[in-house]
Amino acid sequence: MAGKQDSLYLGNLEAKRDWGSARDYVEGMWRILQHHEPDDFVLATGETHSVRTFVEAAFRRVGKEIGEGEGLDEVGRDRRSNRALIRIDKRCFRPTEVDLLIGDACKAATKLGWKPKTTFDELVSEMVEADCRAYGITLA
């Protein structure tokens, strides 16, 4: 963490999302615009990962392994220092939470030849690296 706050406050760590790269989606949108006839398309990775998995991957990228707790009292701690890095805050839960969001981009693949290029791990790394650059943090 960049020292801006003691802990990162999150809501539902079990929510599953279809995480994808904006770069891939913009390419998909461009392909949609080039398509010979108007149509509706879904752009998605077709994979799902929980918020927890995303957080663990992001912290792993900066050399921190997060230990877990349980429920609203869960605290994600750095296994080496035992410092609390993640805390659950019920104010961060969405009032109308959707447990699983995943898209089916088969039509875009078939009609447009589009498929995402960026893997989940690459996406997490790119996001962490961008934030580190923004805060002047050097990664190992």
C-alpha positions in Angstrom: 0.0 0.0 0.0 1.2 3.5 -0.7 0.8 4.7 2.9 -2.3 6.7 2.1 -4.4 4.7 4.5 -3.9 1.9 7.1 -6.2 -0.6 5.6 -8.2 -1.2 2.4 -11.9 -1.3 3.2 -14.0 -3.7 1.1 -17.5 -5.2 1.0 -18.4 -8.6 -0.3 -15.2 -10.5 -1.0 -17.2 -13.5 -2.4 -18.9 -11.6 -5.2 -17.7 -13.1 -8.5 -17.1 -10.9 -11.5 -16.1 -11.3 -15.2 -12.9 -9.1 -15.0 -11.6 -7.8 -18.3 -9.3 -5.3 -19.8 -10.7 -2.0 -21.2 -8.1 -2.3 -24.0 -9.7 -5.6 -25.1 -13.2 -4.2 -24.9 -12.4 -1.1 -26.9 -11.0 -3.4 -29.7 -14.3 -5.3 -29.5 -16.3 -2.1 -29.7 -14.3 -1.1 -32.8 -15.0 -4.5 -34.4 -18.7 -4.0 -33.6 -18.6 -0.6 -35.4 -17.0 -2.3 -38.4 -19.6 -5.0 -38.6 -21.6 -4.9 -41.9 -25.0 -4.9 -40.1 -26.3 -3.5 -36.8 -26.5 -6.2 -34.1 -26.2 -6.6 -30.3 -23.0 -8.2 -28.9 -21.7 -9.1 -25.5 -18.0 -8.5 -24.8 -16.8 -10.6 -21.9 -14.0 -12.9 -20.8 -16.3 -15.8 -20.0 -14.3 -16.3 -16.8 -15.3 -15.4 -13.3 -13.1 -14.6 -10.3 -14.1 -13.4 -6.8 -13.2 -10.1 -5.4 -11.2 -12.1 -2.9 -9.1 -13.7 -5.6 -8.5 -10.3 -7.2 -7.3 -8.8 -3.9 -5.1 -11.8 -3.2 -3.5 -11.6 -6.7 -3.0 -7.8 -6.4 -1.3 -8.1 -3.0 0.8 -11.1 -4.2 2.0 -8.8 -7.1 3.6 -6.5 -4.5 5.0 -9.4 -2.5 2.4 -9.6 0.2 0.5 -12.8 1.1 -2.9 -12.2 2.7 -4.2 -14.4 5.4 -7.9 -14.7 5.8 -10.5 -14.5 8.5 -14.3 -14.9 8.2 -17.5 -12.9 7.8 -17.9 -9.2 8.7 -15.1 -9.5 11.2 -12.7 -10.8 8.6 -9.3 -9.0 8.5 -6.9 -9.7 5.7 -3.4 -9.7 7.3 0.0 -9.7 5.7 1.3 -13.2 6.7 4.8 -11.9 7.3 4.2 -8.7 9.3 0.7 -9.6 10.6 -0.4 -6.1 9.6 -4.1 -5.7 8.8 -4.2 -4.7 5.1 -7.9 -5.6 4.3 -10.9 -4.9 6.5 -14.5 -5.5 5.8 -16.9 -2.6 6.0 -20.6 -3.3 5.6 -21.0 0.2 4.1 -19.1 -1.1 1.1 -21.7 -3.9 0.4 -24.0 -3.1 -2.5 -27.7 -3.0 -1.4 -28.7 -5.1 -4.4 -25.6 -7.4 -4.7 -25.4 -9.8 -7.6 -23.3 -12.8 -6.5 -22.2 -13.8 -10.0 -21.6 -11.7 -13.1 -20.2 -13.6 -16.1 -20.7 -12.9 -19.8 -20.9 -15.1 -22.9 -19.1 -13.5 -25.8 -19.5 -16.5 -28.2 -21.5 -14.4 -30.7 -18.7 -11.7 -30.8 -16.1 -14.5 -31.3 -18.1 -16.1 -34.1 -19.3 -13.0 -36.0 -16.5 -10.5 -35.2 -13.5 -12.8 -34.6 -13.2 -11.0 -31.2 -11.8 -12.6 -28.1 -10.1 -11.1 -25.1 -6.3 -11.2 -25.1 -5.5 -10.1 -21.6 -5.6 -12.9 -18.9 -6.9 -12.3 -15.4 -3.3 -12.4 -14.0 -2.1 -9.9 -16.7 -5.0 -7.6 -15.9 -4.2 -7.6 -12.1 -0.5 -7.0 -12.8 -1.2 -4.1 -15.2 -3.6 -2.5 -12.7 -1.2 -2.8 -9.7 1.8 -1.6 -11.8 -0.2 1.4 -13.0 -1.1 2.4 -9.4 2.5 1.8 -8.3 3.8 4.1 -11.1 1.3 6.7 -10.1 2.5 6.7 -6.5 6.2 6.4 -7.3 6.4 2.8 -5.8 9.1 0.5 -7.3 8.1 -3.1 -7.7 10.6 -5.9 -7.4 
